[in-house]
Amino acid sequence: MTSTMKGFRCWTNRDVRQTVYSDIGALPSNADAVFLAAHTPTVVSHPKGEQLPDDGSDERQVLRALQAHIGDPDRNTLIAVTGESGAGKSHVVRWVNAHLNPDPRYHVLYVPRAVQTIRELLRAIVAGLPGGGGQDLMKRIDAAVGKTTPAELQDRLLEEMRLALTWTLELSAGSSDEDPDKQSAREERNNLLGEPDENGKRRDGLADLLALPQVNRVLLRPDGLLDNVMQSIFAQTSRRDEQQERFEDADLPLRAPGVRRELGRNGNLRVLWNQITLDPEPALRLLDEALRKALPRTIGLHDHTGETLSLLFQRSRQALRQQGRELVLLFEDLAQFGLVDGELYDQFVIQPGADMAPLRVLFAVTEHRYKDFPETVQTRITHQFKVDTFPLEDRDAFVARYLNLVRLGRRNVEAAWSEAGSSGTEDWVPNACDTREEGLPCQFRSQCHAGFDTTDVPGLGSVGLYPYNNIALRRSLEARGSDATPRQILDVCVSEALVEAEPQIARGTYPHERVRERFDFKVQRGKETLLTDRAGTEAERLYRALVIWGDEEPLPSAVLDAFGFDRSAARQQKVVPTVPPKQREKPAQVQPNPLSDLFQWQNGVRLPDSQVDLYRGILLRLVSSRLDLDQDLYHTANGHGAEIFNGLFNRQSFDFGSDARGRSAGAGRLHFELGRNAEDIRLLIAARWFVDHGHWLSEKGRWPWPEGYDPVEMMFGLEERLDFWAELVRTAFRDRVGGRDLACAAVGTRAVALLAAGASPHELRNVGAVLRETAGAVTKTTPGWAAVDRMARDVLRRVPATDLLGQLAAVRQGPTGKPQLIDAGELEAGLQRVLSEPMEHLRTVAARYADAEPVVAKAAKDLLTVLEGETAGFLAEVATAVKELAGGLEGQTPTSVAHAAKEVGKRALDNHLFSPRDGWWAFSNALERLEILPGDLPLDWQGDVAASAAQEALSIQHWARKAVVGAQDLEVVRRAMAATRQECTRSGGRAGDLDHLSAIVRRKLGQVEVLLQALSTVEVENG
């Protein structure tokens, strides 16, 4: 004998496999001893039927109800045990069968759930019915099923359905008492069947639609209803309550293309298909009818000649009647009969008579199938017993009974059952804890029961919970949920738990990582408060044990020994919060500790969305409160500064992992990862406490201070992390805006736009001038510069230079909080660099600030693009204009030329010699512009070879566009004078006036001498 529980197991995985069957369909028919040893009384209600005295509330009332009707020769007894899937209906039927003692008054036909195919099910019924026969029936079924493939039989089934729809199913006749809904349903069904022709064959109905390739393929698809039917015939070992036995929308190609095209010109079928696509339910129910008609014929169950199942039942009941006996039918699951249950329903309806023995039928069926019974069967149900969705009154005892069963093993259980049968002992199941050592108690019984706890089980006494204890078992059951069925509890809490634990305990690795999936792992304390300074794989295993078996308290020595923990390493000291010596009266703590979700997240559970949002908001608030960007003249409370700041740092900057709500911060944004590690958990706890309370007094909180954490350490840890994050944010913001660079970029871009719009570089001498200057009063643009001018003015509207200065380079003082003083030092220097290299400035801004200030960056890029495209044409335009002005003015000022030309033009106009006759206004307007054209235009301009073309175009904008317009106006004057001369030549004039005028003008303007002389010559010749 060993002296320690280390590695001890009182079960084997082989015993688990042989004794625990959560699905009764898998329990062998000869395993009644195992079934009864594990059986826990089931809570059963009795909603229909006569109440018997002292019925109780468990399965015994079902047995009494069945026995009470035996001996009544005139009536059948139908007892339905209903409930949800997995509730324990089949267990009730099996328990009744195990306790239904042999009796000469009746013959029992028991069909367990562990049947195989429908063919085997029918074979079991044939073999179980008294009276012999059935060989002919089984031969037909074997011939229909045994010599064909599932695909061929499935296709044959579909053809039988078409035959049923075409010939067999009868049209429904109306009745005088049917309501409008029933009348509508009847008419719809008849319409779906189609119209009979002269031979009685129905056409243009659902049967014809089944012949369409699209419909045929969908009905015969894998995992469709017809495929499932084939599986139940050929391969399925145990039908389940939840299996599909009705056609659904997916069994018709309601949304598939091409069906209407396939119908061709058959208008009747197209109309029918349209109706089905709008409301498929009537067609699906008619298909259900056809399938129930077709399946028995397909598998040979129905035939016009020879034996049928109904005939066999009839023959058996007749034979039993002659013997004075009754037929008891026990079906663990009526779903096994699937689409051939009509044979049974017929027998349920046929009442006993002089030649027919009565039936006593007990069957298990789900609630929804029970409600779908034909009315003829519904009205004949004698009793309905309902197994509650959660039938276990004592779940601890339920699990403990199975723990005892696996410790005993199947061989010992069957031996005890056999001995009990001969001795009449009622409580025949041994308690393994008391009999494990050759009839003596287990050597570790006292130690194990003290460390792992026990629970009282009726008929067994105190049963040890190992490898559970009370806490672990509670957590395991809570993880299944309050509505868990016995099947679910057995699958996880017994089978899977024991099978996994057995080798892990032997290796000293239990509880392993997957254990978390089996138990409720909710915690109330931080992980590090339990593990102190421990880390590594063994520390993680210890932590799982402390939570699951200890509720975060020290573990009993038996648990430490059994699971192979080092006692010294596992020693835990309960942390008691420090209480000040003189504590004031505590305020009432009305709120529960809100940190549970956080601790669950630490253990791998997804943090709820609301909690993610809450902690992100808290951290954003705390970090933002200590940035102090205003000290650097950055204003981020609103406006463009806020937009830039929020694009860099916001709630999503705090990343709680891939399973947290929302997307994590993208490229170019700050990203702070928060993990499930102890440091980050402490940070979040501290942040939550401080935001909720505003202090670090652990005894004065609205919710309890978390056990195991020191307030001072939490405070310093939070401050350190917040300061670290805040500095990262400050640095990132400075980098994003480049100190004053972004403000400089906005001012510089505006300055370039002003130049492009015609402003003089001299006018843009400082930042104030750039912000005040507008481009609305300068000379209109030229054709070669029009695109640039439009873009420049658009940029001036778009670029928020003033706002950005106020946000990123200004002191905010006074009651309004508006910017008062601008930090102009860097801005002025930056402006001078821009004016010296405007194109390089635009390139830099476009590339650098695409993320930080996309409006400014795009404006710079747009302006740069149009400048590069239009500059060459504009400079050529200016060169032509300068040349024309230099030649046309001949050294005179534009003003003097305009005055002289005006006098000539006026004289010609007064003498009706001005030409063109409708050109006076254009001529006059051109003269007015020439009068104000500056006389200092650089008519010797040839361009600055040291500057780029675009830079040169920007630097001459303030005079170049005037020169271009002046050249255009001078050309208008020249053309008018030439036309007027021609008019004088043709019409004549007064020489004296012109000679006098010519002399005056000649003295004033040498440049019009030729013109005036020409005019005088014409007048003399005509004089």
MARTIPA-904663 format. One record per residue (C-alpha): x, y, z; residue in one letter. Coordinates in steps of 0.5 Angstrom, whole numbers, plus 500, padded with zeros to 3 digits. Example, Ala and Ser with C-alpha at 12.3 -4.5 7.8 and 13.67 -1.06 7.14 Angstrom:
residues 2
525491516a527498514s
This chain:
residues 1023
500500500m502507498t502513504s501518499t495520494m500523489k498520482g492516485f486514481r480510483c478509476w480507469t478510462n476503460r471503466d469510464v467507457r464501459q459504464t458511462v453512456y450519456s446517449d442511451i442509444g449507445a447503451l447495450p441492451s444487456n447492460a441493465d445493471a450498469v443502467f440501474l446502478a447509474a440511474h438517478t430518479p427523474t422529475v416527471v410531471s403528469h399533464p394528461k391522464g388519470e392521477q393514481l394515488p401516491d404517484d410521486g414525481s419520478d419515473e415510478r408513476q409511469v410504471l404504475r400507470a402502465l401496470q394499472a391498465h393491464i387487465g382491461d380487455p376493452d381499451r388500448n393504453t397509449l402512454i407518451a413520455v415527452t421532453g426536450e432532446s437529452g432530457a432523459g425520456k428514453s431513460h424513463v422508458v428503459r427504467w420501466v422496462n427494467a422494472h416490468l417483471n415477467p408476467d403471463p398476462r402480457y407479452h413485451v416487445l421492447y425496442v431499445p434506442r440502440a437499434v441500427q438501420t430501419i431494416r434492422e428495426l423492422l427485423r427486431a419488431i418482426v422477431a419480437g412479435l408473437p405468432g411467427g411470420g414476417g419472413q415474406d415481409l423481410m424478404k421483400r425489404i431485403d430485396a428492395a434495400v439489400g440489392k441496390t445502392t443508396p443513390a439508386e434507392l434514393q432516386d427510386r424514392l423520388l420517383e415513388e413520390m412523383r407517382l404518389a403526387l400524380t396518382w395516389t394522394l387524393e384531392l381534399s374534399a370540402g366540408s360545410s363546417d370548414e373555416d376560411p383558413d382551412k378552405q384556403s389550405a385545402r384549395e392550395e393543396r389541390n391546386n398543387l396536385l394539379g388538374e386530372p386529365d381524362e385518364n385521371g392523371k394529374r398534370r401541371d402540378g408539383l409532380a411535374d416540377l419534381l422532374a425538372l433537373p434543377q429541382v431534382n438535383r436539389v432534392l437528391l443533394r448530399p445532406d438533404g432530407l432524402l439523403d438523410n432518409v437513405m442514411q437511416s435505411i443503410f447506415a445510421q445506427t441511432s436516430r436522434r430527436d432533432e433529425q430533419q424529417e420534414r422538407f425545408e426551404d433548402a430542399d427546393l431551388p427557390l432562388r436558383a436561376p433557370g427554373v422558369r426558363r426550363e419550364l418553357g412555354r408551360n404557363g400553368n407550371l410557371r404560375v405554379l412555380w411563382n406561387q411556390i417561390t412566394l410561399d413554399p410552405e404548402p408545397a413542402l407539406r405536400l412533399l411530406d405527404e408524398a414522402l410518407r406514401k412513397a417510403l414504405p413502397r420504396t423499401i418493400g414495406l407496403h405491397d398489395h399482396t403478401g405480408e405487411t407490418l399491419s398484418l403481422l401486428f394483427q396476427r400477433s394480437r389475434q394470437a395473444l387474444r386467444q391466449q388471454g394475453r396483452e401486447l406491451v410495446l416499449l419504444f425508447e424513441d419513437l423517432a427511430q420509426f421516422g417516416l414509417v411510423d404510420g404502421e404503428l399509428y394504425d395499430q394505436f387506433v385499432i381498439q381491442p375486440g373479441a379477436d384482437m388483444a389490447p395494446l399497452r404502449v409506452l414510448f418516448a417522443v419530443t414535444e414538437h413531434r408529439y404535437k404533430d401526431f395525427p388527430e386520431t392518435v392524439q385523441t387516444r393518448i391515455t397518459h402524457q408524462f413530461k420530463v422537465d428540461t432540467f430534471p435533476l434535483e440534486d446534480r451533485d448526487a447525480f455526478v457522484a453516482r456516476y463517479l461511484n459507478l466508474v470506480r466499481l467498473g462494469r464487472r463488479n456492478v453486474e456481479a452485485a446486480w446478479s447477487e441482488a437478484g438472488s437475495s432480493g436486496t433493494e439497495d444493491w449498488v456498493p459504495n466503492a469508497c467503502d469496499t475498494r480494498e477487497e470489501g474494505l474501505p479505500c486506503q485513502f478514504r479519510s484523507q481523500c474525503h477530508a480534502g476532496f469532500d463528499t456528497t450523500d447519495v441515496p442508497g450509497l451513503g457518503s460518496v467521495g467526489l475525487y477528482p472533484y471537490n465541492n468547489i470544483a464540482l460546483r464550478r464544473s456544473l456552473e460552466a454547463r449552465g443551469s439548463d444543462a441536460t443530464p446528457r450534457q452533464i455526463l458528456d463533460v462532467c463525467v466522461s470527458e473530465a475523467l478520461v482527461e484527468a486519468e493520464p494527467q494525474i499519473a504524469r503530475g500535470t493535472y490540472p492541465h490547460e484544457r481544464v479551463r474549458e471544463r470549469f467556470d473560471f470566474k475569479v475575484q482576485r488578480g492572478k499575481e495575488t495568488l502566485l506572488t512571485d511564481r512564474a512558469g508552467t508549474e505556477a500556471e498549473r498551481l493557479y488553475r488548481a487554486l481557482v477551481i479547487w480552492g476558490d482562490e484560497e489555499p488548497l487542502p493538503s490532499a489536493v496538493l498531494d494528489a496533483f503532485g504539487f510541492d507543498r512548500s512551493a504551493a503554500r499560500q498566505q491569505k492577504v489581509v488589507p492594511t487598516v489604518p490605526p485610526k479609521q474614520r467611519e466608513k461610508p456604505a459600500q453599495v456597489q459590488p466589486n466591478p473587476l470580475s470581468d477584468l480578472f476573467q479577461w486575465q484568464n483568457g475570457v473575452r472582455l465584454p465590449d462595454s468593459q473594453v469601451d469603459l477602460y479605453r475611455g478611462i485611459l484616454l481621459r487620464l493620459v490626455s489630462s497630463r499632456l499639457d500641450l498648451d505649454q508648447d502653444l498647441y491647442h488640441t481641444a477643438n478645431g484642426h488641432g483636435a482633428e490632428i490629435f484625434n487622428g493620432l491618439f484616440n480610444r482605439q490607441s489602447f489595444d485589448f487584443g484581437s477579440d476586443a471591440r472595433g479595429r485597432s489603431a491603424g498605421a500612423g496612429r499611436l498603439h498601446f498594447e494591453l495584455g493579460r499580464n499582471a502588470e497591465d491588470i494592476r494598471l487597469l485596476i488602479a485606473a478604474r479605482w482612481f477614476v471612480d473615487h479620485g483618491h487612494w484610500l482603500s477603506e473609503k471606496g464605493r466598491w471594495p478595494w481588491p484584495e492583495g494589492y497595495d494602494p501606494v504601489e498601484m498609485m505609483f505604477g499608474l502614474e509611471e505608466r500614464l507619464d510614459f504614455w503621455a510623453e509618447l503622445v507629446r513626442t508623436a504629436f510634435r513629430d506629426r506637426v513638426g513643431g512649428r513646421d505644420l504651421a509654417c507649411a500652411a503659411v508658406g502654402t498660402r504665400a505661394v498661392a498668393l504669389l500665383a494669384a498675382g501678389a508681389s513678393p514685396h507685399e508678403l514681407r512677413n507672416v502678418g501680411a500673408v495672413l491679411r493679404e488677399t488676391a481679389g484686387a490684383v489684375t486679372k489673369t492671363t489665358p496662359g495662367w488662368a488654370a494656375v490662378d483658379r487653383m491658387a484662389r481655391d487653395v486660399l479658400r481651402r488652406v486653414p492657415a489662420t486656424d492652424l496658427l491659432g492651434q499650433l503656434a499661438a498663446v491663448r489668453q484672456g476670457p475668450t480662450g482665443k489665440p492672442q499672440l503668435i510665436d512668429a520667430g520660426e514662422l518668419e524664417a520659414g516664410l523667407q525660405r518659402v519665398l526663395s524656393e516656393p516649388m521645393e516648399h510645395l513638394r515638401t508639404v505634399a509629401a510630409r503632411y499627407a497624414d497630419a494635415e491632408p487638406v494642406v498637403a493636397k492643396a500643395a500637391k494640386d498647386l504644384l501640379t498645375v504650376l509645373e504644367g502651365e509655367t512654360a506657356g505662361f513665360l512664353a506669353e510674357v516674353a511675347t507681350a514684353v517684346k510687343e510693348l517695347a516695340g510699340g511704345l518706342e520708349g514712351q510711357t503707356p500713359t502718354s501713348v494712350a492720351h495721344a491715341a485717344k485724341e486722334v480717335g476722338k477727332r476721327a469719331l467726331d468726323n465719322h471716320l473712326f473704324s470699326p464703327r462698333d469698336g469704339w468701346w473696346a478702343f476706349s476701354n483699352a486706352l483706359e487700361r493703357l493709361e494706368i499701365l505702369p511706366g516702369d515695366l521691365p520691358l527688357d526682361w529676359q528671365g532669371d537664368v538662376a531660378a527655376s521656370a516656375a519660381q520665375e513665373a511666380l516672382s514676376i506675376q505681380h507685373w507680368a500679367r499686367k504686361a500681357v494685358v497691356g500688350a493686348q490693349d496696345l494691339e487693340v489701339v493699333r488695329r483701330a488706328m489702321a482701320a480708321t486710316r483706311q476709312e479716311c482714305t475712302r471717305s476723305g476729311g478736313r485737312a486743316g484740322d488734321l494738320d493742326h492736330l498732327s502738329a500738336i501730336v507730333r510735338r508730343k509723341l514721336g511714336q504716333v508720327e507715322v500714324l498721324l502723317q498717314a491720316l494727314s496725307t489721306v485728307e490732303v489727297e481727298n481735299g
